[in-house]
Amino acid sequence: MKTFLVTGGAGFIGSNFINYLHKNYEDYIINLDKLSYGSNLNNIEISSDKYKFIRKSIGDDITEIIDNTDYIINFAAESHVDRSIANPQSFVSENINGVLNLLECIRKSKNDPVLINIGTDEEYGDIVNGSFIEQDMLKPSSPYSASKAASSLLALSYFRTYGIKTMVTRTSNNFGKYQFPEKLIPKTIIRNLLNLDIPLYGSGKNIRDWIYTEDNVRAILTVLFKGKYGEIYNISSNHELENIDIVEKIFDLMGKKGNLKYVSDRPGHDVRYSIRSDKLKSLGWKPEYGFPDALKLTVEWYINNEKWWRPLIGNNTLSEEPWKLKWD
């Protein structure tokens, strides 16, 4: 039996990773999370002696925990572009300094674990035509994506310099259950349920590539068990849609057309994200969920789980223009 250390495991993707791992593998899982605003232990669907939660940050000294760990999947991050525009310092602290500390803890450890540092397609910046591959230049547009690019490069440098077994994934926009309500898909569903206006930045024509979280989880595990140390792997499903199309599809699934409200565009808003995942697919992975079915599952989950999201929607979480707010 192996031991997984999942950092940021109470967040959206991290908790989905833990739940999937528990259902499909017999390994021991340590969930390490500092429990910031986007973390929620109610996301975890586990009651088992093979699971342990530790309230710590990747900025803490966790060397002793790593001494007994085989695999580390680092989801811990500040992850909302709008918040990074309003408060970039916290993103540097968590996404750069935190990852540096994590790498140093691994370097000091008596163990030799494998680390996957979870990145984002936003590290490449936007692209009008074509799609990015792993060798393309990074050109991040926001403090968030710049901090994630820095963390990816740090992780890869520790492979080259110190021989630490690191790999990096860069994934397109995730969606699914347990996503924090400030993100586009859950915000649209929840605001529509509450009969609130549905805000759209600018013209609503910005394009994102969407992947269902469980497909991303399976991709990460594929990289972990079949990937090559020191390498980058893009993860995408090639479901590219304009933001306005996403919102309209949600209206159709809900049988309720909300009132669209176009709001001022956020600074530096990327026009289109697109990455190719041929390298990952060569390892045997492919998405299992079609976008329409996955979106239907997601909409139904939020409709049926008001008890989960209702406590989370205060403190400007559903704000129409969050990049203008002052976040702590």
C-alpha positions in Angstrom: 0.0 0.0 0.0 1.3 3.4 -1.0 0.7 6.8 0.7 -0.6 9.8 -1.1 -0.1 13.3 0.2 -2.7 15.5 -1.4 -2.1 19.2 -0.7 -5.1 21.5 -1.0 -7.2 18.4 -0.7 -10.2 20.2 0.7 -10.5 22.4 -2.4 -12.5 21.7 -5.6 -10.2 19.5 -7.7 -8.2 18.2 -4.7 -11.3 16.8 -3.0 -12.6 15.2 -6.2 -9.1 13.6 -6.6 -9.3 12.3 -3.0 -12.8 10.9 -3.5 -11.9 9.2 -6.7 -8.7 7.8 -5.3 -10.5 6.3 -2.3 -13.2 4.7 -4.5 -10.7 3.1 -6.9 -7.5 2.4 -5.1 -6.5 0.8 -1.7 -3.9 3.4 -0.8 -3.5 5.6 2.3 -4.5 9.2 1.8 -3.3 12.2 3.7 -5.2 15.4 3.0 -3.2 18.5 3.9 -5.1 21.8 3.7 -4.9 25.1 5.5 -8.7 25.5 5.1 -8.8 28.9 3.4 -12.0 30.4 1.8 -12.1 27.8 -1.1 -11.6 24.8 1.1 -14.4 22.7 2.5 -14.1 19.4 4.4 -17.7 18.7 3.4 -16.4 17.9 -0.1 -14.7 14.7 1.3 -16.9 11.6 0.9 -14.7 9.3 3.0 -15.0 7.6 6.4 -12.0 5.3 6.6 -8.9 4.5 8.6 -7.0 4.9 5.3 -7.7 8.6 5.3 -6.2 11.4 7.5 -6.7 15.1 7.5 -4.0 17.5 8.6 -4.6 21.2 8.9 -1.3 22.7 7.6 -0.1 24.8 4.7 2.5 24.0 2.1 4.3 27.0 3.6 4.8 25.0 6.8 7.6 22.6 7.6 6.0 19.3 6.6 9.2 17.4 6.1 8.2 14.7 8.6 5.0 14.1 6.8 6.8 13.7 3.5 9.2 11.2 5.2 6.3 8.7 5.1 4.9 9.7 1.7 5.2 8.0 -1.7 3.3 10.4 -3.9 2.6 14.1 -3.5 -0.1 15.8 -5.6 0.1 19.6 -5.1 -3.3 21.2 -5.6 -2.7 23.9 -3.0 -3.0 27.3 -4.6 -4.8 30.6 -4.8 -6.8 30.0 -8.0 -9.2 32.9 -8.8 -8.0 35.4 -11.4 -10.2 38.2 -10.1 -8.9 37.9 -6.6 -5.3 38.0 -8.0 -6.0 41.3 -9.7 -7.3 42.7 -6.4 -4.7 41.2 -4.1 -1.6 39.8 -6.0 0.5 39.4 -2.9 -1.4 36.4 -1.5 -0.9 34.6 -4.8 2.9 35.1 -4.7 2.9 33.9 -1.1 0.9 30.7 -1.7 1.7 29.8 -5.3 5.4 30.7 -5.5 6.8 30.8 -1.9 4.5 27.9 -0.8 5.7 25.7 -3.7 9.3 26.6 -3.0 8.9 25.6 0.6 7.2 22.3 -0.4 10.2 21.6 -2.7 12.6 22.3 0.1 10.8 20.0 2.4 11.0 17.3 -0.2 14.7 18.0 -0.6 15.3 17.7 3.2 13.2 14.6 3.5 14.6 11.1 4.1 12.2 9.9 1.5 12.2 10.2 -2.3 8.6 10.8 -3.3 7.1 11.6 -6.7 5.6 15.2 -7.0 3.1 16.4 -9.4 2.7 20.1 -9.4 -0.8 21.0 -10.7 -0.7 23.9 -13.2 -3.0 25.7 -15.6 -3.4 26.4 -19.3 -3.4 30.1 -18.3 0.4 29.9 -17.9 0.7 30.0 -21.7 -1.6 33.1 -22.0 -4.2 33.4 -24.7 -4.1 32.3 -28.3 -6.4 33.4 -31.2 -5.7 30.5 -33.5 -4.3 27.1 -33.0 -3.4 25.4 -29.6 -0.4 25.4 -27.3 1.8 22.4 -26.8 4.1 21.8 -23.8 7.2 23.3 -25.5 5.6 26.7 -26.2 6.6 29.9 -24.5 4.8 30.9 -21.4 3.1 34.3 -21.5 0.8 34.6 -18.5 -1.6 37.6 -18.3 -2.6 37.8 -14.7 -0.9 37.7 -11.3 -2.6 34.3 -10.8 -1.3 32.7 -14.0 2.2 34.3 -13.6 2.4 32.8 -10.1 1.4 29.4 -11.4 3.9 29.6 -14.2 6.6 30.4 -11.6 5.6 27.4 -9.5 5.8 25.1 -12.5 9.2 26.3 -13.4 10.4 25.9 -9.8 9.2 22.3 -9.7 11.0 21.5 -13.0 14.2 23.2 -11.8 14.3 21.0 -8.7 14.2 17.9 -11.0 17.1 19.3 -13.1 19.2 20.6 -10.2 18.4 18.2 -7.3 17.0 15.1 -9.0 13.6 15.4 -7.3 11.0 13.3 -9.1 8.8 16.2 -10.3 6.2 16.4 -13.1 3.9 19.3 -14.1 0.4 19.2 -15.4 -1.3 22.1 -17.1 -5.0 21.7 -17.4 -7.9 23.6 -19.0 -10.9 24.9 -17.1 -12.4 22.3 -14.8 -16.0 22.0 -13.8 -18.1 19.6 -11.7 -19.4 19.2 -8.2 -17.9 21.0 -5.2 -16.6 23.9 -7.3 -16.5 27.1 -5.2 -19.5 29.3 -6.2 -17.4 32.3 -7.4 -16.5 30.4 -10.6 -18.5 30.9 -13.8 -20.5 27.6 -14.0 -21.6 27.4 -10.3 -22.2 31.1 -10.1 -24.5 31.0 -13.1 -26.5 28.1 -11.8 -26.8 29.5 -8.2 -27.6 33.1 -9.3 -30.2 31.7 -11.7 -31.8 29.6 -8.9 -31.9 32.8 -6.7 -33.4 34.9 -9.5 -30.4 37.2 -9.7 -28.9 38.7 -12.8 -26.2 36.6 -14.6 -23.1 38.7 -15.1 -20.9 38.3 -18.2 -17.6 40.1 -18.7 -17.3 42.3 -21.8 -19.0 40.8 -24.8 -19.3 37.3 -23.3 -17.3 36.0 -26.3 -14.1 34.9 -24.4 -13.4 31.2 -25.1 -12.4 28.5 -22.6 -11.7 24.8 -23.0 -13.7 22.8 -20.5 -12.9 19.5 -18.9 -15.0 17.5 -16.3 -13.1 17.2 -13.1 -13.2 13.4 -13.0 -11.5 13.3 -16.4 -8.8 15.6 -15.1 -8.4 13.4 -12.0 -7.8 10.3 -14.2 -5.4 12.3 -16.4 -3.3 13.3 -13.3 -3.2 9.6 -12.2 -2.1 8.6 -15.7 0.8 11.1 -15.5 1.7 9.9 -12.1 2.0 6.3 -13.0 3.1 6.5 -16.7 4.7 10.0 -17.1 8.3 10.8 -17.2 10.1 12.8 -14.5 10.9 16.4 -15.4 8.2 16.6 -18.1 5.1 18.7 -18.6 1.7 17.3 -19.6 -1.2 19.3 -20.9 -4.7 18.1 -20.0 -7.7 19.1 -22.1 -10.9 17.7 -23.5 -11.2 20.1 -26.5 -14.6 21.4 -25.5 -14.1 25.0 -26.5 -17.0 27.4 -25.9 -17.7 31.1 -25.5 -18.7 32.1 -22.1 -22.1 33.2 -23.4 -22.7 29.7 -24.9 -21.9 28.1 -21.5 -24.5 30.4 -19.8 -27.1 29.7 -22.4 -26.6 25.9 -22.1 -27.0 26.2 -18.4 -30.3 28.1 -18.9 -31.5 25.3 -21.2 -30.7 22.6 -18.7 -32.4 24.5 -15.9 -35.4 25.2 -18.0 -35.1 28.8 -16.8 -33.7 31.7 -18.8 -32.0 34.2 -16.5 -31.4 37.8 -17.1 -28.0 38.4 -18.7 -26.1 41.5 -17.4 -23.0 42.5 -19.3 -20.5 44.0 -16.9 -17.1 45.8 -17.4 -14.4 43.5 -18.5 -11.6 42.6 -16.1 -8.1 43.9 -16.8 -6.0 41.7 -19.1 -8.8 39.3 -19.8 -7.6 36.5 -22.0 -9.5 36.0 -25.3 -9.1 32.3 -25.8 -7.3 29.4 -24.1 -6.5 26.3 -26.1 -4.0 23.5 -25.4 -3.3 20.1 -27.1 -3.0 17.0 -24.9 -1.5 14.6 -27.5 1.4 13.9 -25.3 -0.9 12.8 -22.5 -3.1 10.8 -24.8 0.0 8.8 -26.0 0.1 7.5 -22.4 -3.3 5.9 -22.9 -5.6 8.6 -21.4 -8.7 10.0 -23.1 -11.7 11.9 -21.6 -14.7 9.7 -20.8 -17.3 12.4 -20.4 -18.9 14.3 -23.2 -19.4 17.9 -22.4 -23.3 17.9 -22.6 -23.6 15.0 -20.2 -21.0 16.3 -17.8 -22.6 19.8 -17.7 -26.0 18.2 -17.1 -24.6 16.2 -14.2 -23.1 19.4 -12.8 -26.2 21.5 -13.1 -28.3 18.7 -11.4 -25.8 18.4 -8.6 -26.0 22.1 -7.7 -29.8 22.1 -8.0 -29.9 19.2 -5.6 -27.3 20.3 -3.1 -28.3 23.7 -1.9 -27.3 22.7 1.6 -23.7 22.5 0.3 -23.5 25.9 -1.5 -25.9 28.0 0.6 -23.4 28.6 3.4 -20.7 29.6 0.9 -22.4 32.5 -1.0 -21.9 35.3 1.4 -19.0 37.8 1.5 -19.2 38.8 -2.1 -18.8 35.2 -3.4 -21.5 35.8 -6.1 -20.2 39.3 -6.9 -20.8 40.6 -10.4 -17.4 42.2 -10.7 -15.1 40.6 -8.1 -11.9 42.0 -9.5 -13.0 45.4 -8.2 -13.4 44.2 -4.6 -10.9 44.4 -1.8 -10.2 40.8 -0.8 -8.3 39.9 2.4 
